Amino acid sequence: MIPMHTLASLPTLIPITGGMPQLIANVIVIVLMVHVLLGGCAYGVMLERKLSAWMQDRVGPNRVGPKGLLQPLADGLKFIMKEEHTPKGADAVLFTLGPALAILPAMAAFVIIPWGGILDLATLPTFVTSFLSSTFGFDGSLVKVIGANINVGVIYLIAVTSLGVYGVALGGWASGSKFSFLGGLRASAQMISYEIPMGLCLLCIILVAGSLDPYVIIAHQQQYSWNLISQPLVAILFYTCMLAESNRAPFDLAEAESELVGGFHTEYSSMRFAMFFLAEYFHVITGSAFFALLFLGGFSVNPLGGVTPPSWNFELPIVGSLPIILAQMAIMLGKTGLVVAFTMAIRWTLPRFRFDQLMKLAWEGMIPISLLLLTAAAAMTFFGVTQYMWIASLACLAIICLVRPFMPRAANPNHKLPLAGSRYSPLAEENVAAASTHPVALSDAPIQDPRQGIISIH
């Protein structure tokens, strides 16, 4: 385990060579993880169909391949073979550009996710180190298992993923359909609203960790405890914003079938529609990996970190050989998969919000609460007691419970309007009796039906 005297000095404690070794490692990680995430998107669709079938007591796809394992391949072929249709009156260029602008930011965001720790190249087999030394002239270097080794990785991910709204809004406007246009407007308003509390929650993590470097954030959680334990309210708000940013239920108002037919992608078909579909699942997977990085310790395995006694601290070292790196990657992918599955389970658990409820939740609920949490994080950081952030979270929860009854509330939009002359709002001169007066209807005793011999209760 690398000594962690101060988190700010972590980059100097780990002598990363950089240059050509790190560049080669970055390229390998990007190529590998692009294919892993593409496969994850394909089988994520099947996982969602299987989970929904299990939750609804059905079977799910089980015809194509053994137990339906080739169903994603059949779905892909179906999209490819469908007709590419451009509606009359649509802007053809922007209509095609919309899906591309939706999927490209989603595919570019994952590069700052640290899928593993730091690989010591000297621990590789002899023939590998000899090849590296003779070909590139280096040996014994340390490289980070990440797609892009940048210090402001957290800001990069937020900035790139926020660009996805342009593809959604552009695709909805260019379709020339009022349903698509309304879906694009809803998506734009929703993403802009929920990016505010998401950014504030992210600032809470950055303040406590003291860095924008993903590795330093993981090291902080290894030294103290996972942020899910120390800052549970921040984790809940961030996860909720992640659902809203991905247009996932119960925040899928931009594509509500009961109101907008299909939302911003109503007029799309074939691979252009599939690109919107892939972008959503890319956002879900990348957002789940980001949540695992920020709140589940990344590739950390000990939730309590340095809080546990040294004899119980079974944490994996940050710097290690290839087997340790592969174990860390498996842990990171496992956490990501669990968060993705939880996101899919929420879709079949919670009903969809109404749009005014969705906006009210962000502006009247989540933004004020996230400001309170940010204030608490800033105070704990200023006094140097960030190891007690869980106490600050409990204090914030108590403040919310105490202040909420005194907050002004708008009128209930669901209240009933009286309709004069109806059975519930009769006129003054009317005598309305809505209940039945028949003695059989008023009796609770069982009766015998002589024709069927069946006892029923009225």
N, C-alpha and C positions, 0 to 999 in steps of 0.2 A: 504494500500500500504506500502510495506517495505521501509524504508528510504534507499536511495542509496548514501551514502556519497562518497565512493570510490568503484569502481567496484572490485578492488582487494580484498576488505574486505567483499564482498558479502557472501562467504561461512561461515565467522564467524558471520555475522549478522543473518544468518538462522541456528539455532542450530540443524543440522541433527543428529539424534541419531546414525544411521548406525547399524551395527551388524545384529541381527536377524530380526528386523522390516523391514529394508531396503532390506534384502535378500528376504524375503517373497514378498514384493512389486515388486522386480525385476522379480521373477519367475512368478507372476501373470501377469505382463505387457508383458513378453515374450510370455507366452502361449496364452494370448488374442490376441496380435498383430500378431503372426504367423498365426493364423486362419483368422484374418481380412485381412492380406496381401495376403494370399492364395486365399481368396474369391475375393480380389481386382484384382489379376492377372486373375482369371477366367472371371470375369465380365469386366475387362479392355479390354480383347479381344473383347467382345461383344460391349463395348462402342466404340472401334475403328472402328468396322464394321458399327455401327450405324452412327457414325460421318462421316465416309467416304461416306456412302450412302446419308446422308443429304447434304454433300458438292457436291456430284455428281448428285443430284436430283433423287435418287433411294429410295427404301424402306428399304433394309437391311434384316437381318434375322427376320422372323416373323411367322415361322411355328411351332416351338417346344415350347409348353407351351403358356400361355397367352402373346400375343405380343412378342413372341420369348424369354421370360425370362429364359427358360430352355435350350437355345441353348448352353451355356457353358457346361452343363451336357452332352449333346449329343456329343459335341466336345471331351470331356474327354473320353467317352466310345469309340468313334471312335479311339482315339490314343491307348487305351488299347487293342482293338481287332485287331489292325493291326499286321502284322507279324514283328517280330524282325529279321532283316537281317544284317549279317556281311559280307561285301564284301570279295571276294577271294583276298588274298594278304595283307589284313589289319591286324594290330596287335590287336588281340582280346581283350587283357587286357587293353591296352591304349585306344582302341576304345571305351570301356565301361567307362573308367575312365575319359575321356574328359568331357562328360556332367555333371558328378558329380562334377568335379573341377570347372565347370562353375556356377552351381547353389548354391553350398555351400557357397562361399564368398558372393553371393548376399543375401542369407537368413541370414547370420551372421552379416551383416553390420548395420541393422536397430536398433540394440539394444541400440545405444547411442543417438537415437532421443528422445528428451523429448516431449512426447505426451501430457503432462499436467504439471501443476506447482508442488507445494509441498502440499501434503495432511496432514492435521492435524488429526491424529487418534482420538483425544479427541472429535471431532465433529461427529464421527460415532454414530449410535444408541447404546443405553445402552447395549443391549444384545451382540452386537459385541465387544464393549470395555471390557465387563465382560469376554467374552470368551477369548479374547487376553490376558487379565491380568492373568486369571487363568491358561491358557495353556502355555503361553510363558513368563509370568512374567513381562510384560511391559505395560505401559499405558501412554497416552498423548504424544506419539512420533510424529515426523515429518518425512515423507518419500517422496522421489522424485518419480514421476510417470515416470519412465524410466527403460529400460531393464538392463542397466549396468551403475552403478554410478561410472564412472571413470573420473578423471580430464583431461585426454588427449583424450577425446572422439572424437574430430575432427580428430586427427591424426590416431586414430584407424579406423575410417570409411574410410579414404583415403587409408590406408595401406591394409585393407581387400578387398575393391572393386578392387584395382589394381591387386589382385591375379586372378581375373576372366579371364585375358588374357591367363593364362596358360591353362585353359580348352579349350579355343577356338583354340589356337595354337596346342595343343596336339591332339585335335579331328581332326583338319584339316590334320595334318601330319600322324596320325595313320590310316586314311581312305584309303591311298594308291591311291588317286585320285589327278590328277594335279589341277583340279578345287578347290578341298577342300584345297590342300596345298597352292595354291595362295591366297585363302581366309584367311587362317590362317596367312600367312605372312602379308597380308594387315592389318588384325586386330591387329597384334602385333605392326607393325610400326605406325599405327594410334593411338593406345592407349598410346604408349610410347611418341609420339609427343605431344598429347593433355594433357597428365598429367603434363607437364611442365607449361603451362600457367594456368592450373587449380590450381596447387600448389601455384603459385605466386599470383593468385587472392585470394586464401584462406589465404595466409600470410597477405594480405591487411586487411582482416577482423580481423585476430588474433592481428595484431599490434594495430588497433584502439580499439578493445575490451579489449586488455591486458590480455587475458586468452584463454586457450584451452577448458575450461569448457563450454558446450552448454548452461547451465543456465546463465552464466555470459554474453554470447553473446546475449541472449534474453534480459537480464536485461539492457544491454547497449542500445539496440534498444528501450526499454521502456523509458529509461531516456532521450534519444535524439530523434532519428527518425529511421525508418526502413532503413536498408542499401541499399535497392532499391532506396531510395530517396537521401541518402547522397553519395552513390557510384554507380551510375547507369551504368557506363562503366564497372566496375568490375562485376556487376550483369550480363550484356550482355555477357561478355567473359566467365564467369563461366557457364552460361546456355548453351552456344555454346559448351564448353568442355564437359558438361554433356551429350549432344546429341551424341557427338563423342564417349564418353566412353561407351555409351549404344548401339552403333551401330545403332542409329536411323537415319532416313532420315533427312537431305540430306547427312548424313555421313555413309550410309549403304553400303560402297564399299566392305566390307568383304563378303557380301552376294548378290552382284548385279546380279540379274537374267539375265540381258541382256549380261553380260560378263562372269559370272562364274557359270551359271546354278542355283546354290543355295548357292554357297560359301562354307564356312567351314563345313556346315551341309548337303552337297549334298547327301552323302551316308547314312545318318541316317534315321531311320524310327521308328514308334511306340513311346514308352515312352522315348527312348533315344533322339529322336528329340524333344519330348514335353519338356524334361528337358532344352534343349537349349532355347526353346520358353519361358518357365517359367522364366529362368534366365534373359532373356531380359526384361520381364515385371517387375520382381523384381527390376532390376537395375533402370528401369524408375520410379517406385514408390518410392524406397529408395532415388534416386537422387532428385526427386521432393520434398520429405519431407526434405531432406538436404537443398535444395534451399529455401524452406519455412523457415527453421530454420535460415539460414544465412542472407537472404535478405528480408523476409516478416514478420519478427518479431516473428516467431514461433507461440505461442498461444496468441500473442499480438493482440489487436483489434484497436489500435490507431496508424495510420501510422506516425503521427508527434510526438508522444511520449511527452516528456517534453517540446517541443517547444510550444505546445498549452497552453493557459491560464489554471490555475488550475480548474476553473469552467467548462471547456470543456474537461478535461482529464477524459475520461470514461474508463480508463484501468482497466482490471481485476487484482486483487491482485495475487501475486505469491503464497502465502500461503493461503489456504482456505479450505472450507469444500468439501464434495463429490459433491454437485451440481455444485460448481464452477469448480472443476476438470473435471467433465463431459462436462461442457460448453467449457473449454479449449481444451479438446480432440476433440470435435466436430469442433471447429475453426481450429485446426491443420489439421484434416482430410479433412476439406473443402478446405483449401488452397492447400493441397497436390493434391486433386482431380482436382482443377482448373489448376494447373501446368501440371498434366498428360494430361488433355484434350487439353491444349495448345500445348503440345508436339505432340499429335496425329494430331492436325490440321496442324502443320507444315509439317507433312509427305505428305499431299495432297495439299500443297501450293508451296513448293520450289522444283525445280528439283534437281536430284542427281548430286553431284560434280564429276568431273573427278579426278582420283587419284592424278595426279600431281597438280591439283588445291587444293585438300585437304591438301597435304603436304605443299604446298606453303603458304596456309592460316595460318597454324600453325607456321612455322619457319620464314616466312618473315613478317607476320602480327601480330598474336596474342602474340607471345613471346616477341617481342620488346615493344608492347603496354602494356602488363602486367608488364614488367620491369619498364616502365615509371610510371605506376600507383602505383607500389610498392614503388618506390622512393618518389612519392608524399605522400603516406600514412606514410612512415617513417619520412619524414620532418614534416608533420602535427603532428605526435605523439611526435617527439622530442621537438617541440615548444609548445606542450600542447594545441593545438587548433583543436582537432579532431571534435569538433562540427561544424566546417566549412568545412568538407570534401567535401560537394557539390561544394564549390568554387574551391577546388583542382581538382575535376573531370572536371569542365568546363575549367579550365586552361589546363589540359591534352588534352582535346578535341581540344582546340585552337592550342596547339603545334602540334598535329597530323595533323590538317588541313594545318598548315603553312609549316611543314617539308615534307609532302608527295610529293608535286610536285618536290622536289629536290632529292628524293631518286632514286638510279639507278634502272632501270627496265630491265628485261630480254626481249628477243625478243618474239613477239607474236606467240605462238605455233599454232594459228589458221589461220595464213596468207596463202593466196593461192599461190600455186606453178604454174607458167606458164607452160602449155603443148604446145609445138611447134606444129603448124598445127591445133590447135583447133579453134573454132569460136571466143573465147576470146583472143587467142594469135596466130593470123594468121601469116604465113610467109610473108616476105617482098614482094614477087612477087604475093601474093594472094590478091583478092578483095572479102572479105567476107561480105555478107549482111544478117544479122540474122533477121532483121525485115521484116514483111510482106509488100508487095507492092500492094495487092489487094485493090481496092477503098472501098469495103464494110468493110473490116477490119480496114481501116483508118478512117471510118466515125463514128461519135458518135450519129447520128440521129436515132430515132426509126424507125423500118421498120415493115411492116405488112406481116405476113405469110398467104398466101391465103388458105393454106390447113387447118390450125388450128384456124385461126382467132386470133392469139396471137401476141401481140406486144412485140418485144424483142429489146434490145439495144446492138449494137456491139461496 
